[in-house]
Amino acid sequence: MKVVVIGGGPAGLMAAECARAAGAEVDLYDAMASPGRKFLLAGKGGLNLTHAEPLEPFLGRYGAGRNRIEPLIRAFSPQALRAWVQALGITTFVGTSGRVFPHDLKAAPLLRAWLRRLRTSGVRFHVRHWWRGWDEQGLLLFVTPGGTTSVPADAVVLALGGASWPRLGSDAAWVPLLRERGIAIAPLRPANCGFDVRWSEHLRTKFAGHPVKSVAVVVTKPGGGSLWQQGECVITENGMEGGVIYAVSALLRDQIETTGSAVLRLDLTPDRDQARLARDLSRPRGKRTMATHLQRHAGIGGVKAALLHEVLPKEAFSDPARLAASIKALPVTLVAARPVEEAISTAGGVKFEALDEHLMLRDLPGVFCAGEMLDWEAPTGGYLLTACFATGRAAGTGTVAWLKSLRRAG
């Protein structure tokens, strides 16, 4: 049984490991000079492997795609992922936010240990191979620095990523190759992304790059209610980005696609209630400047004060009640999501309706899909990597199960 895995990210590497463990010969092909390039970059600021929260709220992070991802994660849970990492000789710990990290926070030691184990087990690696579909004989077609080559396979796992960070290999070149075979693919869209705001020239030039710390964001949901999230963000030349923005980005993106814009409400003082703010801001200002008054009685200065001046008319600053209400719910209009190439991850991809329970394409028997190229999305916080590992495991074990079923039937 020969299984070919195309894509050397977490999903592809996990698929290769599971197929090899089940007895298949495995060759892994990757377009980059070495596997795991995006994995390494994602871990540059601290590799967030998964999250330690209970499984029920964990699964709820996958939104509308939960029912498709849930059985795969239940089969390879966050706890199972931590045990798998431990078996590589890497200990993990739970941070104060519940996020799970390697003990040294780094991706490189984990990746090195994993690649060493894969090579020792017999997985063969082929780099600088760009997949270009199938040739006239139905063999896998690759472009390499030395020309084109065709490769036979009994089963294939495609783990080619989405469209974010194309310089690291996720360039979505697979989309037309599968579409011409009749595979249903949801449009690729940015996820965990920043957004454009029509800032004034003053805010753009003076405050681009400034972090906005200790804020909360509120986004109204389409069917009523709202989503609240506390954290940090960053002002950019184009708009806003950062963890607290990424957490609500799916809602914002969908609203912009539907109506042309979205309103994000910023709570600039999440630890102070509005009534207290109004009382404090009602104190006599005397000869103090408004900047000093805001800093002394609301803790508002720097970029937060600049945001208030950006959005509010001048007369609002002389009305303590209105000013307090604005500090607690400052409306910022977002006009566009940043391009998918800049996003942390991708929404859309191969529709689950096109796949069986083992992630095999129904219309292309023997071809399995895994990772970010599937139609699901999740926020940052370990949820992205957990699902990539889980789908890779499902596809890798699925290849061998399918090949064995063919052998029994024959």
Residue, then its C-alpha position, 0 to 999 in steps of 0.5 A: m500500500k503506497v500512500v502519498v501525502i501532499g503538504g508538509g504542515p501539521a495536517g499532512l505530517m499527522a496524516a503521514e504518521c498515521a498512515r505509516a503506523a497503519g502499515a502503508e508506505v508513505d511519501l510526503y511531498d511539499a512545495m517548500a524547501s523544508p516541511g512545517r514552514k507555516f507551523l514554525l512561523a505560527g509558533k514564533g511568538g509562542l506555539n499555542l498547541t491547543h486549549a485546556e478548557p472543557l471539551e464542550p465549550f472547546l467544540g463550541r469555538y468552531g461555530a457553524g462548522r462544529n458538527r463536522i469537526e466535532p467527531l474528528i476532535r473527539a477522536f483526537s482530543p486536546q488531551a490526546l494531543r498533549a499526550w502525543v506531544q509528550a511522547l515526542g519528549i516535549t512537555t507542555f503547560v497551561g498558561t493563565s488564559g487556558r492556552v497550552f504551550p510547549h515548555d519552552l514556547k518554541a515550535a522548532p524543537l517539537l518539529r525537529a523531534w517529529l520529523r526525526r521520528l517520521r524519518t526513522s519510521g520510514v516516511r520519505f520526504h520530497v521537497r520543492h515539489w509543486w503539485r499540479g493535479w494528475d497527468e493523462q495516465g492518472l498519476l500525480l503530477f509535480v513540478t520540480p526544479g528539475g522539471t515535471t515528474s509523475v508519481p503513482a499512489d494507491a491513495v492520496v492525502l491532500a493537506l495543502g492549506g488555505a490561502s493565507w501566508p502564500r509565501l509559506g506554501s498555502d497559495a490555494a493553487w489546488v482550488p482550480l485543480l479540484r474544481e475542474r474535477g467537480i469538487a464543491i469548494a466554498p470560496l476562500r475568505p480571510a479568517n482571524c484577520g484585521f479590518d480596514v477603517r477610514w482613519s483620519e490622516h492624523l490618527r493614521t500617521k501618529f498612532a499606526g502601530h500603537p497597541v490598544k491595551s485592556v479593551a473589550v469589543v462588542v459585536t451585534k449578532p445577526g439574529g440578536g444578542s451580541l458577542w463580547q470579548q476582552g483583550e488587546c488590539v493594534i491600530t494600523e495604517n489601514g485599520m485595526e488588528g490583533g487578538v481581540i479583533y481576531a476573536v470576533s472577525a468571523l462575525l465582522r467579516d460576514q456583516i461586511e459581506t452582507t451590508g458593506s460595513a460593520v460596527l465594532r463597539l470598543d469599551l475603552t475601560p472594561d474594568r470601570d462601569q459607565a455610572r462611575l465614569a459619568r460621575d468622575l467625568s462630571r467633576p469640575r475641570g477648572k483650568r485643566t485641559m480635557a486631556t488631563h481631565l480624561q487621564r485623571h478621571a477615566g484613565i484615558g490617554g494616548v491612543k485611547a484618547a485619540l480614538l475618542h477624538e477620531v469618532l466623537p464630535k467636539e461637543a460630546f466632550s462637554d457632556p459627561a454622560r454622553l462621553a462616559a457612554s461613548i467610552k464604554a461603547l465607542p462605535v468604529t465602522l469597519v469597511a473591509a476585511r484585510p486580504v486573505e493573504e494577510a490573514i492568520s487562517t482561511a475560511g472556506g475550502v472543500k465542502f464536507e458534503a463532498l467528503d465521507e466520514h474518513l475525509m475521502l472525496r466521494d467523487l475521487p475515491g482514494v483522495f482524502c483532504a485534511g487541514e485548513m483546505l477543508d471548509w471550517e474555521a476557528p479563532t486563535g487560541g489553539y483551536l486551529l492547530t487542534a483541528c489540523f492535527a485531528t483532520g490529518r489523523a482522520a485522513g491518514t488512518g482513513t487511507v489505510a482503512w479504505l485500501k484494506s477494504l478494497r483488498r478484502a473486497g477484491 
